[in-house]
């Protein structure tokens, strides 16, 4: 959960093993989506597609950070 004021742009990096417990390999970064909801109980929407990966870390580049809740979704068949 993030709480900020003003406009902030950042690279968001998510370590898949830390986030999900998955210890195997991951495929293309584009199989991962950064999801966003403006409040608890609100519906998540797709905010960004993964731009790159290094090991099991997926990077979403230049994300416009907003107050709200973030999650990761995947179409990766390895998970």
C-alpha positions as CSV (number, residue, x, y, z in Angstrom):
1,X,0.0,0.0,0.0
2,X,1.4,3.4,-1.0
3,X,0.4,6.8,0.4
4,X,2.0,9.9,-1.4
5,X,1.2,13.4,-2.4
6,X,1.9,14.9,-5.8
7,X,3.2,13.1,-8.9
8,X,5.9,10.5,-8.6
9,X,7.3,8.3,-11.3
10,X,9.4,5.2,-10.4
11,X,10.6,1.9,-11.6
12,X,8.7,-0.8,-9.7
13,X,10.6,-4.0,-9.2
14,X,8.9,-7.1,-7.8
15,X,10.9,-10.2,-6.8
16,X,8.6,-13.1,-7.8
17,X,10.1,-15.5,-5.2
18,X,9.6,-13.0,-2.4
19,X,6.1,-12.1,-3.6
20,X,4.7,-15.5,-4.4
21,X,7.0,-18.2,-2.9
22,X,7.7,-19.5,-6.5
23,X,11.3,-20.7,-6.7
24,X,11.5,-21.8,-10.3
25,X,12.3,-19.8,-13.4
26,X,10.0,-17.1,-14.8
27,X,9.4,-16.5,-18.5
28,X,9.1,-13.1,-20.3
29,X,8.5,-10.0,-18.3
30,X,5.6,-9.2,-20.6
31,X,3.7,-12.1,-18.9
32,X,3.4,-10.0,-15.8
33,X,1.0,-7.2,-15.0
34,X,1.1,-4.5,-12.3
35,X,-2.4,-4.2,-11.0
36,X,-3.8,-1.1,-9.1
37,X,-6.8,-0.4,-7.0
38,X,-7.6,3.0,-5.5
39,X,-9.0,1.6,-2.3
40,X,-9.5,-1.7,-0.4
41,X,-12.7,-3.1,-1.8
42,X,-12.2,-1.4,-5.2
43,X,-11.7,-3.4,-8.3
44,X,-8.1,-3.9,-9.5
45,X,-7.2,-2.6,-13.0
46,X,-4.2,-3.4,-15.1
47,X,-1.8,-0.5,-14.8
48,X,1.4,-1.7,-16.6
49,X,2.9,-4.7,-18.4
50,X,6.4,-5.9,-17.2
51,X,9.2,-4.2,-19.2
52,X,12.2,-6.4,-18.2
53,X,13.3,-9.2,-16.0
54,X,16.6,-10.1,-14.2
55,X,16.5,-13.5,-12.6
56,X,13.1,-13.6,-10.9
57,X,12.8,-9.8,-10.6
58,X,10.3,-8.2,-12.9
59,X,10.6,-4.4,-13.6
60,X,7.8,-2.1,-14.5
61,X,9.5,1.1,-15.8
62,X,8.4,4.7,-15.2
63,X,5.2,3.9,-13.3
64,X,3.1,6.9,-12.3
65,X,2.7,6.1,-8.6
66,X,-0.7,7.0,-7.1
67,X,-2.2,6.5,-3.7
68,X,-3.7,3.0,-3.6
69,X,-3.0,-0.7,-3.5
70,X,-0.7,-2.6,-5.9
71,X,-0.6,-6.3,-6.8
72,X,1.0,-8.4,-9.5
73,X,-0.8,-10.7,-11.9
74,X,0.6,-13.2,-14.3
75,X,-0.1,-15.3,-17.4
76,X,3.2,-17.2,-16.9
77,X,2.6,-20.9,-17.2
78,X,5.6,-21.6,-14.9
79,X,3.7,-20.3,-11.8
